[in-house]
Amino acid sequence: MRPSLRLLDDSLVSRIEAEAFSLLMSPGVKVASGAAELLAAAGALVQDGIARIPPALARRALATAPHEFFLYDRASRPAVH
């Protein structure tokens, strides 16, 4: 069994998540043209280089992110997991 450290309670995590999703919609995120096209095709509202990303789209993107990753030093030894 691995030790567990929990710094934030569930209600605070939910609040941070809700505020982050809100900021992705308003004011939105400034993006380059290539990213703007991809985001618009996925369902974001893009105008004048600002993408307004709906929570459902952000959640879909988060669901595709890896749950863990590894970093290696210059000698190819694991440095962070």
TATAJO-V112338 format. One record per residue. N is the residue number from 1. RES is the residue in three letters. SS is DSSP state (H for helix, E for strand, L for the rest). NEAR is the number of other C-alpha atoms within 10 Angstrom. Layout:
# TATAJO-V112338
N/RES/SS/NEAR + N/RES/SS/NEAR
This chain:
# TATAJO-V112338
1/MET/L/3 + 2/ARG/L/4 + 3/PRO/L/4 + 4/SER/L/6 + 5/LEU/L/6 + 6/ARG/L/6 + 7/LEU/L/8 + 8/LEU/L/9 + 9/ASP/L/8 + 10/ASP/H/10 + 11/SER/H/9 + 12/LEU/H/11 + 13/VAL/H/11 + 14/SER/H/12 + 15/ARG/H/11 + 16/ILE/H/12 + 17/GLU/H/13 + 18/ALA/H/12 + 19/GLU/H/10 + 20/ALA/H/14 + 21/PHE/H/20 + 22/SER/H/16 + 23/LEU/H/16 + 24/LEU/H/17 + 25/MET/H/17 + 26/SER/L/14 + 27/PRO/L/12 + 28/GLY/L/19 + 29/VAL/E/16 + 30/LYS/E/15 + 31/VAL/L/15 + 32/ALA/L/11 + 33/SER/H/13 + 34/GLY/H/8 + 35/ALA/H/13 + 36/ALA/H/22 + 37/GLU/H/15 + 38/LEU/H/11 + 39/LEU/H/18 + 40/ALA/H/15 + 41/ALA/H/11 + 42/ALA/H/11 + 43/GLY/L/14 + 44/ALA/L/23 + 45/LEU/E/16 + 46/VAL/E/20 + 47/GLN/E/11 + 48/ASP/L/9 + 49/GLY/L/15 + 50/ILE/E/19 + 51/ALA/E/25 + 52/ARG/E/24 + 53/ILE/L/24 + 54/PRO/L/18 + 55/PRO/H/18 + 56/ALA/H/12 + 57/LEU/H/15 + 58/ALA/H/14 + 59/ARG/H/11 + 60/ARG/H/10 + 61/ALA/H/10 + 62/LEU/H/11 + 63/ALA/H/10 + 64/THR/H/8 + 65/ALA/L/9 + 66/PRO/L/7 + 67/HIS/L/7 + 68/GLU/L/6 + 69/PHE/L/8 + 70/PHE/L/8 + 71/LEU/E/11 + 72/TYR/E/11 + 73/ASP/L/9 + 74/ARG/L/8 + 75/ALA/L/7 + 76/SER/L/8 + 77/ARG/L/9 + 78/PRO/E/11 + 79/ALA/E/11 + 80/VAL/E/9 + 81/HIS/L/8
